[in-house]
Every structure is written in C-alpha cells, then in structure tokens.
Amino acid sequence: MSANRPRGRLLVAGAVAALVLGIATTLLFAATGAFRGSAPAAWRAPGAHCSSPALQGHLVDVTVGDMGPGMMGRPHWRAPGPGWQGMGMMYLRATPSTVPAGKVSLRAVNVGALPHEVMVLPLSAGQAAGERPTRADGRVNEAGSLGEASRSCGAGAGHGIAPGAMAWTTVTLQPGRYELVCNVPGHYIAGMYTELDVTR
C-alpha cells in the first residue's frame, strides 16, 4: 500500500496544477476581452501598434480568429462535406449583422494565431452564407468583391491581417445580402464567413 501513496500524491498534485492553470487561463482571457464578440470602439489589438482611425458611415466590427496552427492539424478543404464550421476552430463574426444602405466601414480585428482577411461579396437570391464552392486551392471566387480589409494596421487590400492586428475598409453598399469571408486558403470551408444584411 505504501508504494502507491507517492504515485497517488503525484496524481493529485498534477490535477491541482491543471486546475490552477485552467482557471488562470480563463481569467487571462476574460481580462483581455478574448471572450467578447467584437472589439469595443477604443480597443487596440494587443501586441499591435495600430488602431483604426475614425471611419465613415455605419461601423461593423468584425472579429476573426482561430485556435492556432498547433490545434488545427492540416486543412482538408478538398474533402467533401461541411468542413470545420461545426467545430468552431475558425470564425468570422460581425457586429452588428444588419446596417442601413450607404457607406459602411468594416473594422477587422485578428484575435487568432494565423493571418486572416475580410472580403465583402454579394449573395445571390436563394444563396446562404457558407454555400460558395471552393476551388482546389481552398479559396472561393473573388469576382464581384466590393472591398477587402487585409492590410495589417491599414485600409484596403494587403497580405493578410497579422495576429493581434487590425485592418479596415469602407465600402458603399446597396440594400441586399452580403457575405463577409476570409479567403485565405482553407479558411472559408473552415467556417470563416458570415452574412451582412443591408436595409433601405
């Protein structure tokens, strides 16, 4: 019996350490705002030396994120089926999801560990967000794009929003339905899309 006592203490010590680490991580995420759906107006991305300037029109905060490269494995964008969207490994959220027609500014914050982008594409009648076909390279067709936020700490198109950075773009939108997508290879099928509705 005494030979099992040190092993039992080691297991209890390991369980306590895991519990303390879990609680500390949760408190850290809560303190940094990682659980919020979008960034507040005066928020500056941690680790980034940028924030968006005053933007025109109606503001839509877009949060893009992922669980990081070590937790996702290899992307399987050629596989049939719904991809990863049900697993929540990658996400793109917009707040609000409905805005009036006219000038609309998208302010995107990358809270993930991988580069992302936000592109505005019109949705056809009867088409839902997430239904676009992907090519062999894991991307959707960008024809008809109305704007893009993919320049770290800047406006418009670039080479992707770096982790912890912001990007923004201002577009003029007519009433209708639009899809915000991340078109980095494999990210669309991984769940990085959402609908933006524009009213009269």
Long-range contacts (C-beta under 8 A, 24 or more apart in sequence): 34-111, 36-63, 37-63, 37-93, 37-95, 38-62, 38-63, 38-93, 38-94, 38-95, 38-109, 39-63, 39-107, 39-109, 39-166, 43-109, 44-166, 45-109, 45-110, 45-111, 45-164, 45-165, 45-166, 46-164, 47-163, 47-164, 48-152, 48-153, 48-162, 48-164, 48-165, 48-166, 49-153, 50-152, 50-153, 50-154, 50-165, 50-166, 51-166, 52-107, 52-166, 52-168, 53-168, 55-105, 55-107, 55-168, 55-170, 56-103, 56-105, 56-170, 57-102, 57-103, 57-104, 57-105, 57-170, 58-99, 58-100, 58-102, 58-103, 58-104, 58-105, 59-105, 59-107, 60-94, 60-95, 60-96, 60-99, 60-104, 60-105, 60-106, 60-107, 60-196, 61-94, 61-95, 61-107, 61-109, 62-92, 62-93, 62-94, 62-106, 62-107, 62-108, 62-109, 62-118, 62-149, 62-180, 63-91, 63-92, 63-93, 63-95, 63-108, 63-109, 63-111, 64-91, 64-92, 64-108, 64-109, 64-110, 64-111, 64-112, 64-116, 64-117, 64-118, 64-161, 64-182, 64-192, 65-90, 65-91, 65-110, 65-111, 65-112, 65-116, 66-90, 66-91, 66-112, 66-113, 66-114, 66-116, 66-190, 67-112, 67-113, 68-112, 68-113, 68-114, 69-113, 69-114, 72-190, 75-138, 75-185, 75-186, 75-189, 75-190, 76-186, 77-134, 77-138, 77-185, 77-186, 77-188, 77-189, 77-190, 78-136, 78-138, 83-189, 83-190, 83-191, 84-189, 84-190, 84-191, 85-130, 85-189, 85-190, 85-191, 86-191, 87-191, 88-191, 89-190, 89-191, 90-182, 90-187, 90-190, 90-191, 90-192, 91-191, 91-192, 92-116, 92-118, 92-180, 92-181, 92-182, 92-191, 92-192, 92-193, 92-194, 93-194, 94-180, 94-194, 94-196, 97-194, 97-195, 97-196, 97-197, 98-196, 98-197, 98-198, 98-199, 99-173, 99-196, 99-197, 99-198, 99-199, 100-198, 100-199, 100-200, 101-173, 101-174, 101-175, 101-198, 101-199, 101-200, 102-172, 102-173, 103-170, 103-171, 103-172, 104-170, 104-171, 104-172, 104-173, 104-196, 104-198, 105-168, 105-169, 105-170, 105-171, 106-147, 106-149, 106-168, 106-169, 106-170, 106-171, 106-180, 107-149, 107-166, 107-168, 108-149, 108-161, 108-166, 108-167, 108-168, 109-165, 109-166, 110-161, 110-162, 110-163, 110-164, 110-165, 110-166, 110-167, 111-164, 112-163, 113-163, 114-163, 114-184, 115-159, 115-160, 115-161, 115-162, 115-163, 115-184, 116-160, 116-161, 116-182, 116-184, 116-187, 116-192, 117-148, 117-149, 117-150, 117-160, 117-161, 117-167, 117-182, 117-183, 117-184, 118-148, 118-149, 118-150, 118-161, 118-167, 118-169, 118-180, 118-181, 118-182, 119-145, 119-147, 119-148, 119-149, 119-150, 119-180, 119-181, 119-182, 119-183, 120-145, 120-146, 120-147, 120-148, 120-169, 120-171, 120-173, 120-178, 120-179, 120-180, 120-196, 121-145, 121-146, 121-178, 121-179, 121-180, 121-181, 122-146, 122-176, 122-177, 122-178, 122-179, 123-176, 123-177, 123-178, 123-179, 123-195, 128-195, 129-179, 129-193, 129-194, 129-195, 130-188, 130-191, 130-193, 132-179, 132-181, 132-188, 132-193, 134-188, 134-189, 137-185, 138-185, 138-186, 138-187, 138-188, 138-189, 139-183, 139-184, 139-185, 139-188, 140-181, 140-183, 140-188, 142-183, 146-171, 146-173, 146-178, 147-171, 160-184, 173-198, 174-198, 175-199, 175-200
